[in-house]
C-alpha cells in the first residue's frame, strides 16, 4: 500500500497515511476535526539498482569502439621486439 502525505490547512498538522490507492482521500483532520485535511504532492522515491538497462547501457553515454589489443606470443618477443623462434 502506498503512503500519502497529508496536511491540515487550519492547524498545520502534517501526517503520513498508509491507505489503498482505491480509497477516497481523507478530508477531516484527526487533530482539529475540521474539513481542511488534504493530500500533498510529493516526489516519488525509487532507485535503479543492479545491472539493468540504465546502469549498463546509457549511464555514461555511448562508449567509443576500440580495436582489441594483440599481445606477443611469448615473453622474449615482448622484450626484444622480435621473435627469436621465427627464424
VOBA-925524 format. One record per atom (N, C-alpha, C): residue number from 1; residue in three letters; atom name; x, y, z. Coordinates in nm, 4 decimals, padded with zeros to 6 digits. Last residue first. Layout:
<node k="NUM" r="ala" a="CA" east="X" north="Y" up="Z"/>
...
***
This chain:
<node k="87" r="unk" a="N" east="06.2869" north="-01.7567" up="-03.6757"/>
<node k="87" r="unk" a="CA" east="06.3930" north="-01.7917" up="-03.7721"/>
<node k="87" r="unk" a="C" east="06.3931" north="-01.9354" up="-03.8080"/>
<node k="86" r="unk" a="N" east="06.1087" north="-01.7235" up="-03.4702"/>
<node k="86" r="unk" a="CA" east="06.0577" north="-01.7069" up="-03.6057"/>
<node k="86" r="unk" a="C" east="06.1613" north="-01.7451" up="-03.7107"/>
<node k="85" r="unk" a="N" east="06.2101" north="-01.7243" up="-03.2203"/>
<node k="85" r="unk" a="CA" east="06.1661" north="-01.8542" up="-03.2727"/>
<node k="85" r="unk" a="C" east="06.1165" north="-01.8439" up="-03.4163"/>
<node k="84" r="unk" a="N" east="06.2591" north="-01.4645" up="-03.1500"/>
<node k="84" r="unk" a="CA" east="06.3761" north="-01.5499" up="-03.1780"/>
<node k="84" r="unk" a="C" east="06.3351" north="-01.6850" up="-03.2364"/>
<node k="83" r="unk" a="N" east="06.0821" north="-01.1895" up="-03.2664"/>
<node k="83" r="unk" a="CA" east="06.0669" north="-01.3255" up="-03.2166"/>
<node k="83" r="unk" a="C" east="06.1887" north="-01.4105" up="-03.2510"/>
<node k="82" r="unk" a="N" east="06.1355" north="-00.8604" up="-03.1387"/>
<node k="82" r="unk" a="CA" east="06.1347" north="-00.9566" up="-03.2489"/>
<node k="82" r="unk" a="C" east="06.1318" north="-01.0968" up="-03.1908"/>
<node k="81" r="unk" a="N" east="06.1267" north="-00.7248" up="-02.9043"/>
<node k="81" r="unk" a="CA" east="06.0524" north="-00.6672" up="-03.0156"/>
<node k="81" r="unk" a="C" east="06.0534" north="-00.7553" up="-03.1390"/>
<node k="80" r="unk" a="N" east="06.2391" north="-00.8074" up="-02.6678"/>
<node k="80" r="unk" a="CA" east="06.3275" north="-00.7675" up="-02.7772"/>
<node k="80" r="unk" a="C" east="06.2544" north="-00.7014" up="-02.8931"/>
<node k="79" r="unk" a="N" east="06.0115" north="-00.8467" up="-02.4970"/>
<node k="79" r="unk" a="CA" east="06.1312" north="-00.7769" up="-02.4510"/>
<node k="79" r="unk" a="C" east="06.2122" north="-00.7235" up="-02.5684"/>
<node k="78" r="unk" a="N" east="05.8205" north="-00.9881" up="-02.6398"/>
<node k="78" r="unk" a="CA" east="05.7813" north="-00.8622" up="-02.5776"/>
<node k="78" r="unk" a="C" east="05.9032" north="-00.7803" up="-02.5383"/>
<node k="77" r="unk" a="N" east="05.9615" north="-01.2180" up="-02.7095"/>
<node k="77" r="unk" a="CA" east="05.9115" north="-01.1298" up="-02.8154"/>
<node k="77" r="unk" a="C" east="05.8776" north="-00.9921" up="-02.7586"/>
<node k="76" r="unk" a="N" east="06.0052" north="-01.3432" up="-02.4632"/>
<node k="76" r="unk" a="CA" east="06.1193" north="-01.2869" up="-02.5375"/>
<node k="76" r="unk" a="C" east="06.0756" north="-01.1926" up="-02.6495"/>
<node k="75" r="unk" a="N" east="05.7292" north="-01.4207" up="-02.3940"/>
<node k="75" r="unk" a="CA" east="05.7989" north="-01.3148" up="-02.3219"/>
<node k="75" r="unk" a="C" east="05.9196" north="-01.2607" up="-02.3983"/>
<node k="74" r="unk" a="N" east="05.5093" north="-01.4723" up="-02.6814"/>
<node k="74" r="unk" a="CA" east="05.5931" north="-01.5181" up="-02.5702"/>
<node k="74" r="unk" a="C" east="05.6688" north="-01.4009" up="-02.5090"/>
<node k="73" r="unk" a="N" east="05.3281" north="-01.3420" up="-02.8509"/>
<node k="73" r="unk" a="CA" east="05.3083" north="-01.4839" up="-02.8226"/>
<node k="73" r="unk" a="C" east="05.3917" north="-01.5309" up="-02.7036"/>
<node k="72" r="unk" a="N" east="05.2048" north="-01.0139" up="-02.7632"/>
<node k="72" r="unk" a="CA" east="05.3060" north="-01.1048" up="-02.8182"/>
<node k="72" r="unk" a="C" east="05.2827" north="-01.2478" up="-02.7716"/>
<node k="71" r="unk" a="N" east="04.8607" north="-00.9224" up="-02.8140"/>
<node k="71" r="unk" a="CA" east="04.9771" north="-00.9367" up="-02.7283"/>
<node k="71" r="unk" a="C" east="05.0766" north="-01.0324" up="-02.7929"/>
<node k="70" r="unk" a="N" east="04.6421" north="-00.6820" up="-02.9300"/>
<node k="70" r="unk" a="CA" east="04.7111" north="-00.8074" up="-02.9617"/>
<node k="70" r="unk" a="C" east="04.8376" north="-00.8117" up="-02.8796"/>
<node k="69" r="unk" a="N" east="04.3290" north="-00.5461" up="-02.8290"/>
<node k="69" r="unk" a="CA" east="04.4747" north="-00.5474" up="-02.8189"/>
<node k="69" r="unk" a="C" east="04.5284" north="-00.6836" up="-02.8601"/>
<node k="68" r="unk" a="N" east="04.0607" north="-00.4580" up="-03.0504"/>
<node k="68" r="unk" a="CA" east="04.1160" north="-00.5420" up="-02.9438"/>
<node k="68" r="unk" a="C" east="04.2681" north="-00.5398" up="-02.9468"/>
<node k="67" r="unk" a="N" east="03.9736" north="-00.1163" up="-03.1077"/>
<node k="67" r="unk" a="CA" east="04.0209" north="-00.2443" up="-03.1604"/>
<node k="67" r="unk" a="C" east="04.0781" north="-00.3269" up="-03.0461"/>
<node k="66" r="unk" a="N" east="03.6805" north="00.0393" up="-02.9734"/>
<node k="66" r="unk" a="CA" east="03.8254" north="00.0285" up="-02.9859"/>
<node k="66" r="unk" a="C" east="03.8605" north="-00.1092" up="-03.0389"/>
<node k="65" r="unk" a="N" east="03.4175" north="00.2713" up="-02.9768"/>
<node k="65" r="unk" a="CA" east="03.4595" north="00.1358" up="-03.0131"/>
<node k="65" r="unk" a="C" east="03.6111" north="00.1361" up="-03.0335"/>
<node k="64" r="unk" a="N" east="03.3105" north="00.4636" up="-02.6935"/>
<node k="64" r="unk" a="CA" east="03.3779" north="00.4531" up="-02.8236"/>
<node k="64" r="unk" a="C" east="03.4222" north="00.3099" up="-02.8491"/>
<node k="63" r="unk" a="N" east="02.9846" north="00.4466" up="-02.5515"/>
<node k="63" r="unk" a="CA" east="03.1258" north="00.4160" up="-02.5363"/>
<node k="63" r="unk" a="C" east="03.1899" north="00.4060" up="-02.6756"/>
<node k="62" r="unk" a="N" east="02.7390" north="00.6922" up="-02.4794"/>
<node k="62" r="unk" a="CA" east="02.7895" north="00.5869" up="-02.5674"/>
<node k="62" r="unk" a="C" east="02.9403" north="00.5693" up="-02.5511"/>
<node k="61" r="unk" a="N" east="02.6883" north="00.7516" up="-02.1213"/>
<node k="61" r="unk" a="CA" east="02.6834" north="00.7858" up="-02.2626"/>
<node k="61" r="unk" a="C" east="02.7396" north="00.6736" up="-02.3481"/>
<node k="60" r="unk" a="N" east="02.6839" north="00.6389" up="-01.8725"/>
<node k="60" r="unk" a="CA" east="02.7937" north="00.7306" up="-01.9045"/>
<node k="60" r="unk" a="C" east="02.7957" north="00.7695" up="-02.0520"/>
<node k="59" r="unk" a="N" east="02.4380" north="00.4938" up="-01.8795"/>
<node k="59" r="unk" a="CA" east="02.4738" north="00.5733" up="-01.7625"/>
<node k="59" r="unk" a="C" east="02.5807" north="00.6772" up="-01.7964"/>
<node k="58" r="unk" a="N" east="02.3377" north="00.3186" up="-02.0726"/>
<node k="58" r="unk" a="CA" east="02.3397" north="00.4612" up="-02.1014"/>
<node k="58" r="unk" a="C" east="02.3829" north="00.5489" up="-01.9849"/>
<node k="57" r="unk" a="N" east="02.3824" north="00.0400" up="-01.9943"/>
<node k="57" r="unk" a="CA" east="02.3801" north="00.0856" up="-02.1323"/>
<node k="57" r="unk" a="C" east="02.3995" north="00.2357" up="-02.1520"/>
<node k="56" r="unk" a="N" east="02.3833" north="-00.0258" up="-01.7214"/>
<node k="56" r="unk" a="CA" east="02.4840" north="-00.0840" up="-01.8093"/>
<node k="56" r="unk" a="C" east="02.4896" north="-00.0194" up="-01.9466"/>
<node k="55" r="unk" a="N" east="02.1820" north="00.1230" up="-01.5977"/>
<node k="55" r="unk" a="CA" east="02.3138" north="00.1151" up="-01.5346"/>
<node k="55" r="unk" a="C" east="02.4201" north="00.0636" up="-01.6306"/>
<node k="54" r="unk" a="N" east="01.9521" north="00.0845" up="-01.7654"/>
<node k="54" r="unk" a="CA" east="02.0150" north="00.2163" up="-01.7475"/>
<node k="54" r="unk" a="C" east="02.1585" north="00.2049" up="-01.6984"/>
<node k="53" r="unk" a="N" east="01.9068" north="-00.2030" up="-01.7527"/>
<node k="53" r="unk" a="CA" east="01.9177" north="-00.1286" up="-01.8773"/>
<node k="53" r="unk" a="C" east="01.9938" north="00.0021" up="-01.8589"/>
<node k="52" r="unk" a="N" east="02.0848" north="-00.3393" up="-01.4641"/>
<node k="52" r="unk" a="CA" east="01.9729" north="-00.3233" up="-01.5566"/>
<node k="52" r="unk" a="C" east="02.0066" north="-00.2373" up="-01.6764"/>
<node k="51" r="unk" a="N" east="02.2250" north="-00.4515" up="-01.2445"/>
<node k="51" r="unk" a="CA" east="02.2852" north="-00.4376" up="-01.3772"/>
<node k="51" r="unk" a="C" east="02.1760" north="-00.4288" up="-01.4834"/>
<node k="50" r="unk" a="N" east="02.1231" north="-00.2630" up="-00.9520"/>
<node k="50" r="unk" a="CA" east="02.1619" north="-00.3824" up="-01.0251"/>
<node k="50" r="unk" a="C" east="02.2187" north="-00.3512" up="-01.1622"/>
<node k="49" r="unk" a="N" east="01.8642" north="-00.0137" up="-00.9351"/>
<node k="49" r="unk" a="CA" east="01.9739" north="-00.0916" up="-00.8785"/>
<node k="49" r="unk" a="C" east="02.0066" north="-00.2087" up="-00.9697"/>
<node k="48" r="unk" a="N" east="01.7172" north="00.2973" up="-00.9189"/>
<node k="48" r="unk" a="CA" east="01.7531" north="00.1888" up="-01.0087"/>
<node k="48" r="unk" a="C" east="01.8744" north="00.1174" up="-00.9505"/>
<node k="47" r="unk" a="N" east="01.4768" north="00.3949" up="-00.6842"/>
<node k="47" r="unk" a="CA" east="01.6170" north="00.3938" up="-00.7206"/>
<node k="47" r="unk" a="C" east="01.6430" north="00.2744" up="-00.8107"/>
<node k="46" r="unk" a="N" east="01.2211" north="00.6238" up="-00.5845"/>
<node k="46" r="unk" a="CA" east="01.2639" north="00.4943" up="-00.6349"/>
<node k="46" r="unk" a="C" east="01.4090" north="00.5063" up="-00.6782"/>
<node k="45" r="unk" a="N" east="00.9695" north="00.8175" up="-00.4732"/>
<node k="45" r="unk" a="CA" east="01.1001" north="00.7691" up="-00.4315"/>
<node k="45" r="unk" a="C" east="01.1296" north="00.6315" up="-00.4862"/>
<node k="44" r="unk" a="N" east="00.8126" north="01.1045" up="-00.6034"/>
<node k="44" r="unk" a="CA" east="00.8168" north="00.9581" up="-00.5969"/>
<node k="44" r="unk" a="C" east="00.9577" north="00.9141" up="-00.5604"/>
<node k="43" r="unk" a="N" east="00.7396" north="01.3919" up="-00.4107"/>
<node k="43" r="unk" a="CA" east="00.8205" north="01.3269" up="-00.5137"/>
<node k="43" r="unk" a="C" east="00.8176" north="01.1758" up="-00.4941"/>
<node k="42" r="unk" a="N" east="00.4006" north="01.4987" up="-00.3421"/>
<node k="42" r="unk" a="CA" east="00.5369" north="01.4631" up="-00.3021"/>
<node k="42" r="unk" a="C" east="00.6080" north="01.3942" up="-00.4168"/>
<node k="41" r="unk" a="N" east="00.1334" north="01.6959" up="-00.2581"/>
<node k="41" r="unk" a="CA" east="00.2095" north="01.6462" up="-00.3712"/>
<node k="41" r="unk" a="C" east="00.3526" north="01.6204" up="-00.3252"/>
<node k="40" r="unk" a="N" east="-00.1017" north="01.5971" up="-00.0037"/>
<node k="40" r="unk" a="CA" east="00.0060" north="01.6816" up="-00.0535"/>
<node k="40" r="unk" a="C" east="00.0755" north="01.6161" up="-00.1720"/>
<node k="39" r="unk" a="N" east="-00.4476" north="01.5999" up="00.0735"/>
<node k="39" r="unk" a="CA" east="-00.3325" north="01.5237" up="00.0263"/>
<node k="39" r="unk" a="C" east="-00.2306" north="01.6196" up="-00.0341"/>
<node k="38" r="unk" a="N" east="-00.5866" north="01.7750" up="00.3570"/>
<node k="38" r="unk" a="CA" east="-00.5742" north="01.7456" up="00.2140"/>
<node k="38" r="unk" a="C" east="-00.4436" north="01.6738" up="00.1827"/>
<node k="37" r="unk" a="N" east="-00.8203" north="01.8914" up="00.5773"/>
<node k="37" r="unk" a="CA" east="-00.7127" north="01.7935" up="00.5667"/>
<node k="37" r="unk" a="C" east="-00.7018" north="01.7541" up="00.4190"/>
<node k="36" r="unk" a="N" east="-01.0328" north="02.0467" up="00.6519"/>
<node k="36" r="unk" a="CA" east="-00.9251" north="02.1115" up="00.5758"/>
<node k="36" r="unk" a="C" east="-00.8020" north="02.0219" up="00.5621"/>
<node k="35" r="unk" a="N" east="-01.2598" north="02.0177" up="00.8188"/>
<node k="35" r="unk" a="CA" east="-01.2560" north="01.9551" up="00.6859"/>
<node k="35" r="unk" a="C" east="-01.1492" north="02.0196" up="00.5972"/>
<node k="34" r="unk" a="N" east="-01.1511" north="01.9676" up="01.1616"/>
<node k="34" r="unk" a="CA" east="-01.2032" north="02.0487" up="01.0513"/>
<node k="34" r="unk" a="C" east="-01.1838" north="01.9757" up="00.9178"/>
<node k="33" r="unk" a="N" east="-01.0301" north="01.8337" up="01.3725"/>
<node k="33" r="unk" a="CA" east="-01.1636" north="01.7919" up="01.3305"/>
<node k="33" r="unk" a="C" east="-01.2230" north="01.8713" up="01.2157"/>
<node k="32" r="unk" a="N" east="-00.7726" north="01.8617" up="01.4686"/>
<node k="32" r="unk" a="CA" east="-00.8681" north="01.9683" up="01.4994"/>
<node k="32" r="unk" a="C" east="-01.0116" north="01.9361" up="01.4557"/>
<node k="31" r="unk" a="N" east="-00.6590" north="01.5956" up="01.4188"/>
<node k="31" r="unk" a="CA" east="-00.6186" north="01.6810" up="01.5301"/>
<node k="31" r="unk" a="C" east="-00.7280" north="01.7827" up="01.5668"/>
<node k="30" r="unk" a="N" east="-00.7483" north="01.4738" up="01.1874"/>
<node k="30" r="unk" a="CA" east="-00.7593" north="01.3988" up="01.3123"/>
<node k="30" r="unk" a="C" east="-00.7248" north="01.4832" up="01.4356"/>
<node k="29" r="unk" a="N" east="-00.9471" north="01.6456" up="00.9524"/>
<node k="29" r="unk" a="CA" east="-00.8218" north="01.6464" up="01.0276"/>
<node k="29" r="unk" a="C" east="-00.8395" north="01.5690" up="01.1583"/>
<node k="28" r="unk" a="N" east="-01.1099" north="01.5050" up="00.6822"/>
<node k="28" r="unk" a="CA" east="-01.1258" north="01.5507" up="00.8202"/>
<node k="28" r="unk" a="C" east="-00.9937" north="01.5377" up="00.8953"/>
<node k="27" r="unk" a="N" east="-01.0376" north="01.3895" up="00.4395"/>
<node k="27" r="unk" a="CA" east="-01.0688" north="01.5327" up="00.4411"/>
<node k="27" r="unk" a="C" east="-01.0798" north="01.5888" up="00.5830"/>
<node k="26" r="unk" a="N" east="-00.8624" north="01.1471" up="00.2457"/>
<node k="26" r="unk" a="CA" east="-00.9114" north="01.1931" up="00.3755"/>
<node k="26" r="unk" a="C" east="-00.9362" north="01.3434" up="00.3701"/>
<node k="25" r="unk" a="N" east="-00.9712" north="01.0060" up="-00.0675"/>
<node k="25" r="unk" a="CA" east="-00.8802" north="01.0914" up="00.0104"/>
<node k="25" r="unk" a="C" east="-00.9448" north="01.1352" up="00.1419"/>
<node k="24" r="unk" a="N" east="-01.0824" north="00.6646" up="-00.0843"/>
<node k="24" r="unk" a="CA" east="-01.1109" north="00.8073" up="-00.1014"/>
<node k="24" r="unk" a="C" east="-01.0139" north="00.8896" up="-00.0178"/>
<node k="23" r="unk" a="N" east="-00.8832" north="00.3943" up="-00.2132"/>
<node k="23" r="unk" a="CA" east="-00.9524" north="00.4612" up="-00.1024"/>
<node k="23" r="unk" a="C" east="-00.9728" north="00.6098" up="-00.1326"/>
<node k="22" r="unk" a="N" east="-00.7242" north="00.2811" up="-00.4055"/>
<node k="22" r="unk" a="CA" east="-00.8653" north="00.2976" up="-00.4384"/>
<node k="22" r="unk" a="C" east="-00.9445" north="00.3700" up="-00.3282"/>
<node k="21" r="unk" a="N" east="-00.4814" north="00.2564" up="-00.2824"/>
<node k="21" r="unk" a="CA" east="-00.4919" north="00.3508" up="-00.3928"/>
<node k="21" r="unk" a="C" east="-00.6377" north="00.3785" up="-00.4277"/>
<node k="20" r="unk" a="N" east="-00.5037" north="00.2400" up="00.0766"/>
<node k="20" r="unk" a="CA" east="-00.5149" north="00.1801" up="-00.0556"/>
<node k="20" r="unk" a="C" east="-00.5256" north="00.2882" up="-00.1620"/>
<node k="19" r="unk" a="N" east="-00.2655" north="00.4069" up="00.2912"/>
<node k="19" r="unk" a="CA" east="-00.4005" north="00.3696" up="00.2521"/>
<node k="19" r="unk" a="C" east="-00.3989" north="00.3140" up="00.1097"/>
<node k="18" r="unk" a="N" east="-00.0921" north="00.5556" up="00.5421"/>
<node k="18" r="unk" a="CA" east="-00.0880" north="00.4416" up="00.4522"/>
<node k="18" r="unk" a="C" east="-00.2315" north="00.4021" up="00.4202"/>
<node k="17" r="unk" a="N" east="-00.0003" north="00.8904" up="00.5804"/>
<node k="17" r="unk" a="CA" east="-00.1066" north="00.7921" up="00.5986"/>
<node k="17" r="unk" a="C" east="-00.0909" north="00.6815" up="00.4958"/>
<node k="16" r="unk" a="N" east="00.1719" north="01.1368" up="00.7576"/>
<node k="16" r="unk" a="CA" east="00.1794" north="01.0378" up="00.6513"/>
<node k="16" r="unk" a="C" east="00.0775" north="00.9287" up="00.6815"/>
<node k="15" r="unk" a="N" east="00.0918" north="01.4734" up="00.8352"/>
<node k="15" r="unk" a="CA" east="00.0869" north="01.3327" up="00.8723"/>
<node k="15" r="unk" a="C" east="00.0988" north="01.2467" up="00.7471"/>
<node k="14" r="unk" a="N" east="00.0821" north="01.7830" up="00.9944"/>
<node k="14" r="unk" a="CA" east="00.1323" north="01.7089" up="00.8790"/>
<node k="14" r="unk" a="C" east="00.1433" north="01.5638" up="00.9203"/>
<node k="13" r="unk" a="N" east="-00.1229" north="02.0473" up="01.0990"/>
<node k="13" r="unk" a="CA" east="-00.0798" north="01.9096" up="01.1219"/>
<node k="13" r="unk" a="C" east="-00.0326" north="01.8480" up="00.9904"/>
<node k="12" r="unk" a="N" east="-00.2285" north="02.3028" up="01.0770"/>
<node k="12" r="unk" a="CA" east="-00.0918" north="02.2796" up="01.0313"/>
<node k="12" r="unk" a="C" east="-00.0393" north="02.1393" up="01.0539"/>
<node k="11" r="unk" a="N" east="-00.4901" north="02.3754" up="01.1299"/>
<node k="11" r="unk" a="CA" east="-00.3992" north="02.3635" up="01.2454"/>
<node k="11" r="unk" a="C" east="-00.2544" north="02.3362" up="01.2055"/>
<node k="10" r="unk" a="N" east="-00.5878" north="02.4229" up="00.8555"/>
<node k="10" r="unk" a="CA" east="-00.6279" north="02.5001" up="00.9739"/>
<node k="10" r="unk" a="C" east="-00.5246" north="02.4955" up="01.0854"/>
<node k="9" r="unk" a="N" east="-00.4959" north="02.2505" up="00.6615"/>
<node k="9" r="unk" a="CA" east="-00.4870" north="02.3927" up="00.6349"/>
<node k="9" r="unk" a="C" east="-00.5214" north="02.4790" up="00.7547"/>
<node k="8" r="unk" a="N" east="-00.3035" north="01.9664" up="00.7208"/>
<node k="8" r="unk" a="CA" east="-00.4252" north="02.0395" up="00.7568"/>
<node k="8" r="unk" a="C" east="-00.4024" north="02.1880" up="00.7323"/>
<node k="7" r="unk" a="N" east="-00.1766" north="01.7217" up="00.4943"/>
<node k="7" r="unk" a="CA" east="-00.1548" north="01.8394" up="00.5778"/>
<node k="7" r="unk" a="C" east="-00.2885" north="01.9080" up="00.6025"/>
<node k="6" r="unk" a="N" east="-00.0319" north="01.4040" up="00.4065"/>
<node k="6" r="unk" a="CA" east="-00.1476" north="01.4920" up="00.4254"/>
<node k="6" r="unk" a="C" east="-00.1066" north="01.6107" up="00.5119"/>
<node k="5" r="unk" a="N" east="00.1132" north="01.1739" up="00.1921"/>
<node k="5" r="unk" a="CA" east="00.1379" north="01.2841" up="00.2858"/>
<node k="5" r="unk" a="C" east="00.0149" north="01.3737" up="00.2878"/>
<node k="4" r="unk" a="N" east="00.0718" north="00.8202" up="00.1718"/>
<node k="4" r="unk" a="CA" east="00.0392" north="00.9544" up="00.1242"/>
<node k="4" r="unk" a="C" east="00.0670" north="01.0565" up="00.2336"/>
<node k="3" r="unk" a="N" east="00.2037" north="00.5193" up="00.0707"/>
<node k="3" r="unk" a="CA" east="00.1966" north="00.6129" up="00.1830"/>
<node k="3" r="unk" a="C" east="00.1758" north="00.7527" up="00.1251"/>
<node k="2" r="unk" a="N" east="00.0518" north="00.2246" up="-00.0771"/>
<node k="2" r="unk" a="CA" east="00.1305" north="00.3484" up="-00.0793"/>
<node k="2" r="unk" a="C" east="00.1080" north="00.4335" up="00.0457"/>
<node k="1" r="unk" a="N" east="00.0834" north="-00.1177" up="00.0000"/>
<node k="1" r="unk" a="CA" east="00.0000" north="00.0000" up="00.0000"/>
<node k="1" r="unk" a="C" east="00.0883" north="00.1246" up="00.0000"/>
***
